[in-house]
Amino acid sequence: MLKVWTQCEENENLNDKEKKLKVRELRKLITESDSNARTDDVYLIRWLNCRNWNVDAAYRRRVKHYNFRKLHPDWYPCKKFPEYEPILKKNISFMLEDRDKNGRRVYLARANRVNLEEFSMEEKIQMDSLWFDMVCNELETIENGVSVIIDMKGVPWNTVRWFTIPQNIKISSRYAGFTPLKYVEIHILNTSPLANVIIAVSFPFLSEGLKERIHFHRANMKSLHKYVGKDCLPREYGGQKKLNFGSIYSKLYKAYNCNPSDRWFDEIEENQDVDELSKKC
């Protein structure tokens, strides 16, 4: 138990005793309305930390989060984990192993691997939720947050249609707003004329809070490095890391107490073309 408190830095000058009291207060509020709800310390800390340890605000954020999930169940994992293997094998998005210079997890998403003829955008977002649900159980991530890097290079045309529907963008904005993390910074790389169309259409529908967390770097890796450093990044983004997909995906499977149908991720090599991988799967 000591480890839980020592890893979570003080917020608003609260000491460990005061934080424990806040956790108990939130646990009481939740169990009064749902006796079967998850109420372990780490789970409660994620809600408290993202609302500056205000118990009532943390409780409301949690309620809004689950109400949103009920309204939009297709945006959250709704299948057994093994059923996501086909989309995982596309190697679209994943958490890097190393944290950025601010101690944040780094989530890399590559738009050129999104093929909406093979899966829906909602299924892709469900996969994102699998990764984020995993790291929301890490105290260091709860405290420091996540840096999301979206590489827009080669974004397919069929993606544009989805982003031209205002309702989709509004839901996306609310989805991001209800993530139980205080710090989520989004970095857009390698924009193109087509990517600029998506940005121009979708940006007006985003919340002001989300807009403030989005940073555009074009193809300027040095600009990206000012925010996240480069020690955590793969070579194609100016770092020195060789992506170890065996380790990256093994952590995800372990988090959901599952074993892969085969060690497909051991066959992925850095910069391997997705079509080549798909032929093997």
SESEVO-918054 format. One record per residue (C-alpha): residue in one letter; z negated, y, x negated; residue number from 1. Coordinates in Angstrom, 1 decimal, padded with zeros to 4 digits. Each point is the difference from the previous one (the first is absolute). Layout:
% SESEVO-918054
<vexke A, <Z, Y, X>, NUM> ...
END
This chain:
% SESEVO-918054
<vexke M, <000.0, 000.0, 000.0>, 1> <vexke L, <-000.8, 002.4, -002.9>, 2> <vexke K, <003.6, -000.2, -001.1>, 3> <vexke V, <001.2, 001.4, 003.3>, 4> <vexke W, <-002.0, 003.1, -000.4>, 5> <vexke T, <000.4, 000.7, -003.7>, 6> <vexke Q, <003.9, -000.2, 000.3>, 7> <vexke C, <000.2, 002.4, 002.8>, 8> <vexke E, <-000.5, 003.5, -001.4>, 9> <vexke E, <-002.2, 002.6, 001.7>, 10> <vexke N, <001.6, 002.0, 002.7>, 11> <vexke E, <-001.6, 003.2, 001.4>, 12> <vexke N, <-003.0, -000.6, -002.3>, 13> <vexke L, <-001.2, -003.0, 001.8>, 14> <vexke N, <-002.1, -002.5, -002.0>, 15> <vexke D, <000.1, -003.7, 000.4>, 16> <vexke K, <-002.9, -000.1, 002.5>, 17> <vexke E, <001.8, 002.6, 002.2>, 18> <vexke K, <003.2, -001.9, -000.2>, 19> <vexke K, <-001.7, -003.2, 001.1>, 20> <vexke L, <-001.4, 001.8, 002.9>, 21> <vexke K, <003.5, 001.3, 001.0>, 22> <vexke V, <001.3, -003.6, -000.2>, 23> <vexke R, <-002.7, -001.3, 002.2>, 24> <vexke E, <000.6, 002.8, 002.5>, 25> <vexke L, <003.7, -000.8, 000.2>, 26> <vexke R, <-000.7, -003.7, 000.2>, 27> <vexke K, <-002.2, 000.6, 003.0>, 28> <vexke L, <002.6, 002.1, 001.8>, 29> <vexke I, <002.6, -002.6, -000.5>, 30> <vexke T, <-002.0, -003.0, 001.0>, 31> <vexke E, <-001.2, 001.7, 003.2>, 32> <vexke S, <003.6, 000.1, 001.2>, 33> <vexke D, <001.3, -003.2, -001.7>, 34> <vexke S, <-002.5, -002.6, -001.1>, 35> <vexke N, <002.9, -002.0, -001.6>, 36> <vexke A, <001.3, 002.8, -002.2>, 37> <vexke R, <000.1, -000.1, -003.7>, 38> <vexke T, <-002.9, 001.9, -001.4>, 39> <vexke D, <-000.5, -000.9, -003.7>, 40> <vexke D, <-000.8, 002.9, -002.4>, 41> <vexke V, <003.4, 000.3, -001.6>, 42> <vexke Y, <001.7, 000.2, 003.4>, 43> <vexke L, <-002.3, 002.7, 001.2>, 44> <vexke I, <000.2, 002.0, -003.2>, 45> <vexke R, <003.8, 000.3, 000.4>, 46> <vexke W, <-000.5, 001.8, 003.3>, 47> <vexke L, <-002.9, 002.1, -001.2>, 48> <vexke N, <001.6, 001.1, -003.3>, 49> <vexke C, <003.3, 001.1, 001.7>, 50> <vexke R, <-002.1, 002.3, 002.3>, 51> <vexke N, <-002.3, 001.4, -002.6>, 52> <vexke W, <-002.9, -002.3, 001.0>, 53> <vexke N, <-000.3, 001.5, 003.5>, 54> <vexke V, <-001.0, -002.9, 002.2>, 55> <vexke D, <001.3, 001.4, 003.2>, 56> <vexke A, <003.4, 001.0, -001.5>, 57> <vexke A, <000.2, -003.4, -001.7>, 58> <vexke Y, <-000.6, -001.8, 003.3>, 59> <vexke R, <002.6, 002.1, 001.7>, 60> <vexke R, <002.6, -000.6, -002.7>, 61> <vexke R, <-000.6, -003.8, 000.3>, 62> <vexke V, <000.4, 000.2, 003.8>, 63> <vexke K, <003.2, 002.0, -000.2>, 64> <vexke H, <001.4, -002.4, -002.6>, 65> <vexke Y, <-000.5, -003.0, 002.2>, 66> <vexke N, <001.2, 001.8, 003.1>, 67> <vexke F, <003.1, 000.8, -001.9>, 68> <vexke R, <000.4, -003.7, -001.0>, 69> <vexke K, <-000.2, -001.0, 003.6>, 70> <vexke L, <002.7, 002.5, 001.0>, 71> <vexke H, <002.2, -001.0, -002.9>, 72> <vexke P, <-000.7, -003.7, -000.8>, 73> <vexke D, <003.4, -000.4, -001.6>, 74> <vexke W, <-001.0, 002.3, -002.8>, 75> <vexke Y, <-002.8, -002.3, -001.2>, 76> <vexke P, <-000.1, -003.6, -001.1>, 77> <vexke C, <000.4, -002.2, 003.1>, 78> <vexke K, <001.1, -003.3, -001.6>, 79> <vexke K, <-001.6, -002.5, -002.2>, 80> <vexke F, <000.3, 001.0, -003.7>, 81> <vexke P, <002.5, -002.8, -001.0>, 82> <vexke E, <002.4, 001.4, 002.6>, 83> <vexke Y, <000.4, 003.1, -002.1>, 84> <vexke E, <001.4, -001.9, -003.0>, 85> <vexke P, <003.7, 000.7, 000.9>, 86> <vexke I, <-000.6, 003.7, -000.2>, 87> <vexke L, <-002.3, -000.2, -002.9>, 88> <vexke K, <002.7, -001.8, -001.9>, 89> <vexke K, <002.2, 003.1, 000.3>, 90> <vexke N, <-002.4, 001.6, -002.4>, 91> <vexke I, <000.2, 003.4, 001.7>, 92> <vexke S, <-003.5, 001.4, -000.4>, 93> <vexke F, <-003.1, -001.1, -001.9>, 94> <vexke M, <-003.1, 001.3, -001.7>, 95> <vexke L, <000.2, 000.4, -003.8>, 96> <vexke E, <-002.7, -001.7, -002.0>, 97> <vexke D, <-001.2, 003.1, -001.8>, 98> <vexke R, <-001.5, 003.1, 001.5>, 99> <vexke D, <001.4, 003.5, -000.6>, 100> <vexke K, <-001.8, 002.7, -002.1>, 101> <vexke N, <-002.2, 000.9, 002.9>, 102> <vexke G, <-001.2, -003.5, 000.6>, 103> <vexke R, <002.3, -000.5, 003.0>, 104> <vexke R, <001.8, -003.1, 001.0>, 105> <vexke V, <003.8, 000.4, -000.3>, 106> <vexke Y, <002.3, -001.3, 002.7>, 107> <vexke L, <003.6, -000.1, -000.9>, 108> <vexke A, <002.7, -000.1, 002.8>, 109> <vexke R, <003.7, -000.4, -000.8>, 110> <vexke A, <002.3, 001.2, 002.8>, 111> <vexke N, <003.1, -001.8, -001.3>, 112> <vexke R, <-001.6, -003.3, 000.9>, 113> <vexke V, <-000.5, 000.9, 003.7>, 114> <vexke N, <002.6, -001.9, 002.1>, 115> <vexke L, <-000.6, 000.6, 003.7>, 116> <vexke E, <002.6, -002.6, 000.8>, 117> <vexke E, <-002.4, -002.7, -001.3>, 118> <vexke F, <-003.3, 001.4, 001.3>, 119> <vexke S, <-001.3, 002.9, 002.0>, 120> <vexke M, <-001.6, 003.1, -001.4>, 121> <vexke E, <-003.1, -001.0, 001.9>, 122> <vexke E, <-000.2, -003.3, -001.9>, 123> <vexke K, <000.4, 002.0, -003.2>, 124> <vexke I, <-002.9, 002.2, 001.0>, 125> <vexke Q, <-002.1, -003.1, 000.9>, 126> <vexke M, <000.5, -001.1, -003.6>, 127> <vexke D, <-001.2, 003.4, -001.2>, 128> <vexke S, <-003.1, -000.5, 002.1>, 129> <vexke L, <-000.7, -003.4, -001.7>, 130> <vexke W, <-000.1, 001.7, -003.3>, 131> <vexke F, <-002.1, 003.0, 001.2>, 132> <vexke D, <-002.4, -002.2, 001.8>, 133> <vexke M, <-000.5, -001.9, -003.2>, 134> <vexke V, <-000.9, 003.0, -002.2>, 135> <vexke C, <-002.1, 001.6, 002.7>, 136> <vexke N, <-002.6, -002.7, -000.9>, 137> <vexke E, <-000.2, 001.4, -003.6>, 138> <vexke L, <-002.7, 002.6, -000.5>, 139> <vexke E, <001.9, 001.7, -002.8>, 140> <vexke T, <002.9, 000.5, 002.3>, 141> <vexke I, <-002.2, 001.2, 002.9>, 142> <vexke E, <-001.3, 002.6, -002.4>, 143> <vexke N, <003.2, 001.0, -001.8>, 144> <vexke G, <002.8, -000.8, 002.5>, 145> <vexke V, <003.6, -001.1, -000.5>, 146> <vexke S, <003.1, 001.6, -001.5>, 147> <vexke V, <003.1, -001.1, 001.9>, 148> <vexke I, <003.3, 000.2, -001.9>, 149> <vexke I, <003.1, -000.1, 002.1>, 150> <vexke D, <003.2, -000.5, -001.9>, 151> <vexke M, <002.9, 001.2, 002.2>, 152> <vexke K, <002.7, -001.1, -002.3>, 153> <vexke G, <002.7, -002.0, 001.8>, 154> <vexke V, <-001.6, 000.5, 003.5>, 155> <vexke P, <002.3, -001.9, 002.5>, 156> <vexke W, <001.8, 001.7, 002.8>, 157> <vexke N, <-001.6, -002.1, 002.7>, 158> <vexke T, <-003.4, 001.4, -000.9>, 159> <vexke V, <001.1, 003.5, 001.0>, 160> <vexke R, <000.4, -001.0, 003.7>, 161> <vexke W, <-003.7, -001.0, 000.2>, 162> <vexke F, <-001.1, 003.3, -001.5>, 163> <vexke T, <002.1, 002.1, 002.4>, 164> <vexke I, <-002.2, -001.1, 002.9>, 165> <vexke P, <-002.7, 002.6, 000.2>, 166> <vexke Q, <-002.5, -002.4, 001.7>, 167> <vexke N, <000.2, -002.3, -003.0>, 168> <vexke I, <-000.9, 002.9, -002.4>, 169> <vexke K, <-002.9, 001.2, 002.2>, 170> <vexke I, <-001.4, -003.5, 000.1>, 171> <vexke S, <000.4, -000.3, -003.8>, 172> <vexke S, <-001.9, 003.2, -000.4>, 173> <vexke R, <-002.9, -001.2, 002.2>, 174> <vexke Y, <000.1, -003.4, -001.8>, 175> <vexke A, <-000.5, 001.7, -003.3>, 176> <vexke G, <-002.7, 002.2, 001.4>, 177> <vexke F, <-002.1, -002.9, 001.2>, 178> <vexke T, <000.0, -001.8, -003.3>, 179> <vexke P, <-003.7, -000.3, -001.0>, 180> <vexke L, <000.5, 001.6, -003.4>, 181> <vexke K, <-001.0, 003.6, -000.9>, 182> <vexke Y, <002.7, 000.4, -002.6>, 183> <vexke V, <003.6, -001.2, 000.4>, 184> <vexke E, <002.6, 001.9, -002.0>, 185> <vexke I, <003.7, -000.6, 000.6>, 186> <vexke H, <002.6, 000.5, -002.7>, 187> <vexke I, <003.7, 000.0, 000.9>, 188> <vexke L, <002.4, -000.9, -002.9>, 189> <vexke N, <003.8, -000.2, -000.5>, 190> <vexke T, <001.1, 001.9, 003.1>, 191> <vexke S, <003.6, 000.1, 000.9>, 192> <vexke P, <002.2, 001.7, 002.7>, 193> <vexke L, <-000.8, -002.9, 002.3>, 194> <vexke A, <-003.7, 000.0, -000.8>, 195> <vexke N, <000.0, 003.8, 000.6>, 196> <vexke V, <001.3, -000.6, 003.5>, 197> <vexke I, <-002.9, -002.3, 000.7>, 198> <vexke I, <-002.5, 002.5, -001.4>, 199> <vexke A, <001.6, 003.0, 001.9>, 200> <vexke V, <-000.1, -001.9, 003.3>, 201> <vexke S, <-003.5, -001.5, -000.3>, 202> <vexke F, <-002.0, 002.7, -001.8>, 203> <vexke P, <-000.4, 002.4, 003.0>, 204> <vexke F, <-001.7, -002.8, 002.0>, 205> <vexke L, <-002.6, -000.8, -002.6>, 206> <vexke S, <-003.6, 001.3, 000.3>, 207> <vexke E, <-000.9, 003.0, -002.2>, 208> <vexke G, <-002.5, -002.1, -001.8>, 209> <vexke L, <002.6, -002.6, -000.9>, 210> <vexke K, <002.5, 002.6, -001.2>, 211> <vexke E, <-002.6, 001.4, -002.4>, 212> <vexke R, <-000.3, -003.5, -001.6>, 213> <vexke I, <003.7, -000.5, -000.6>, 214> <vexke H, <001.5, 000.9, -003.4>, 215> <vexke F, <003.7, 000.1, -000.8>, 216> <vexke H, <001.1, -000.8, -003.6>, 217> <vexke R, <003.7, -000.7, 000.4>, 218> <vexke A, <000.8, -002.0, -003.2>, 219> <vexke N, <-002.5, 001.8, -002.2>, 220> <vexke M, <-002.4, -002.7, -001.3>, 221> <vexke K, <-002.0, 002.6, -002.0>, 222> <vexke S, <-000.8, 001.7, 003.3>, 223> <vexke L, <-001.3, -003.3, 001.4>, 224> <vexke H, <-002.0, -000.6, -003.2>, 225> <vexke K, <-001.9, 003.3, 000.5>, 226> <vexke Y, <-001.6, -001.5, 003.1>, 227> <vexke V, <-000.4, -003.7, -000.8>, 228> <vexke G, <000.4, -000.3, -003.7>, 229> <vexke K, <002.4, -002.6, -001.4>, 230> <vexke D, <-002.3, -002.7, -001.4>, 231> <vexke C, <000.0, -001.7, 003.4>, 232> <vexke L, <003.7, 000.1, 000.6>, 233> <vexke P, <002.9, -002.5, -000.6>, 234> <vexke R, <002.6, 000.9, -002.7>, 235> <vexke E, <002.5, 001.2, 002.5>, 236> <vexke Y, <-002.4, 002.8, 001.0>, 237> <vexke G, <-000.8, 001.1, -003.5>, 238> <vexke G, <-002.9, -002.3, -000.7>, 239> <vexke Q, <-000.4, -003.0, -002.2>, 240> <vexke K, <-001.1, -002.7, 002.4>, 241> <vexke K, <001.9, -003.2, 000.6>, 242> <vexke L, <-000.4, -001.0, 003.6>, 243> <vexke N, <-001.9, -003.3, 000.3>, 244> <vexke F, <000.9, -001.0, 003.6>, 245> <vexke G, <-001.8, -003.3, -000.4>, 246> <vexke S, <-003.2, 001.9, -000.4>, 247> <vexke I, <000.8, 002.7, 002.5>, 248> <vexke Y, <000.8, -002.4, 002.9>, 249> <vexke S, <-002.7, -002.5, -000.9>, 250> <vexke K, <-002.6, 002.7, 000.7>, 251> <vexke L, <001.5, 000.6, 003.5>, 252> <vexke Y, <000.0, -003.7, 000.9>, 253> <vexke K, <-003.5, -000.3, -001.2>, 254> <vexke A, <-001.2, 002.9, 002.1>, 255> <vexke Y, <001.2, -001.8, 003.1>, 256> <vexke N, <-001.2, -003.4, -001.1>, 257> <vexke C, <003.5, -001.4, -000.1>, 258> <vexke N, <002.1, -002.0, -002.4>, 259> <vexke P, <003.7, 000.7, -000.3>, 260> <vexke S, <002.4, -002.6, 001.2>, 261> <vexke D, <001.4, 000.0, -003.5>, 262> <vexke R, <-000.5, 002.2, -003.1>, 263> <vexke W, <003.0, 002.1, 001.0>, 264> <vexke F, <-001.4, 003.2, -001.6>, 265> <vexke D, <000.0, -001.6, -003.5>, 266> <vexke E, <003.8, 000.1, 000.1>, 267> <vexke I, <000.2, 003.8, 000.4>, 268> <vexke E, <000.7, 001.9, -003.1>, 269> <vexke E, <-000.2, 003.7, -000.4>, 270> <vexke N, <003.2, 001.8, 001.3>, 271> <vexke Q, <001.3, -003.3, 001.4>, 272> <vexke D, <002.5, 000.7, 002.7>, 273> <vexke V, <-001.4, -000.8, 003.5>, 274> <vexke D, <003.2, -001.9, 001.0>, 275> <vexke E, <-000.4, -002.3, -003.0>, 276> <vexke L, <-003.6, -000.8, 001.1>, 277> <vexke S, <001.0, -000.5, 003.6>, 278> <vexke K, <002.4, -002.7, -001.0>, 279> <vexke K, <-002.9, -002.0, -001.5>, 280> <vexke C, <-002.2, 000.4, 003.0>, 281> 
END
